[in-house]
Amino acid sequence: MNRHTRKMLLNIATGVAVAATAVVVFLPAANAAPGTVTGNVNVRSGPGTNYGVVDTVRRGTTVDVQQCQGSWCYIAKPGPDGWVSANYLSAGGGAPVNPQQPGLSFGFSTGPGGPTFNFGIGQQPQPPVIRPPVVQPTFGEACFYDRTRFRGASFCLEEGESIRNLGDWADRISSIDNQDGLQVQVCSESSFRNCRTYTTSASSLGDFDDYVVSVRVR
């Protein structure tokens, strides 16, 4: 190998090494953004109310928002991870989240190749864009507890949601937190049979205590 060829190969190798180093330096440490849960909300297995509930996360919990799809975001937290409505999230510093494009509130958007993150490396400072405040819709919910006086394990349903058969939660509900004054129907049989309706919170269900098999919130 002559000296000219060796020099050309050395230059190529040096260029590859520099490029690889740049990739390592500028890749993010984790594809997530911090967020805060603004109200008790169900964590679901997919981005929509038609997916099953895998957990419940309480108001004030700090989570890692990993991606958003439509008006739903996937969060990581202690316990099962999953999807929550963007209406129940705030971005860093308590900024409200636009439910139409929630990913932009956390510094990334979802495209054909997956989430795209905005880091601002090498970009010139841009003047702030003043936008009118986003008014977020509110959604009522009721929470169900397996002990009286709103204690113990719990899950929540939003207005319009229902569970025809509670499965593992059958015959466990002992109190209802219904601060939004919704019509909460608890039934001692599956498919909403033999029911009682509450429009306020109930610290004890009386003769329905530990005797509920199906529920719905209207």
Phi, psi and omega in degrees: 000125182281170186295324180296317180295316179300319180295320180294317180295322179297318179297319179296314180298319180296318179297319178297317181297318180296318180296318179296320179297320179297321179298316181297320184291319190264357174288144179291152178292326178204139181279070182206158177227144181289146176212165179232136178281127185264354178195157178302130186210149177284143172260126187245162182282350178207173186278071178170159181287350177279356176267155184290154177276124180255342181189172173234134179245139187268157178304137178092353180290133175272131184228166172257119178272118187259331175193163178229146179219118185063233178258022181237150178230144177269125183242149172247138186198173171298130184095188183299134174276165178170198187258138174228156176294136180296343177296342183253020181233147167238152181274186181304138181077010179081011181294140179294155181254131176286112184293344178281326177222068187297330182299326181296330179291337180255009174088016175210160176226156183260123178240191181300331181264013181101188183298139175245125185257143180254114184251339178074017181287123178079005181267152177280145179301137180251145178295147181295142177261121181268117179243151176295149180298144179272123177271113182272137176291151178256144181235127177286155178208159174230142182243143185243133185241150181269006173226160178292163178059035171060045179240166177086196180292153183208164169214161184232150174234139175276163178305129181096351180267156180205159175228116185288328178215120187285349178060241182296339180270359180299136178061034178238338187288130181236343178206157184229128174261107186233063184290341181270002176067033179281168173271105183256117182253122176247137187230141182276356177230159179292165179059031171061052175245147183057072191246164173224142184247133177244136175246003175226174174291153179225114181285344175209145183262008178062233182286354173267359179301125182057035184220030185246131184242333177219149182218154170208152184238128183239000000 
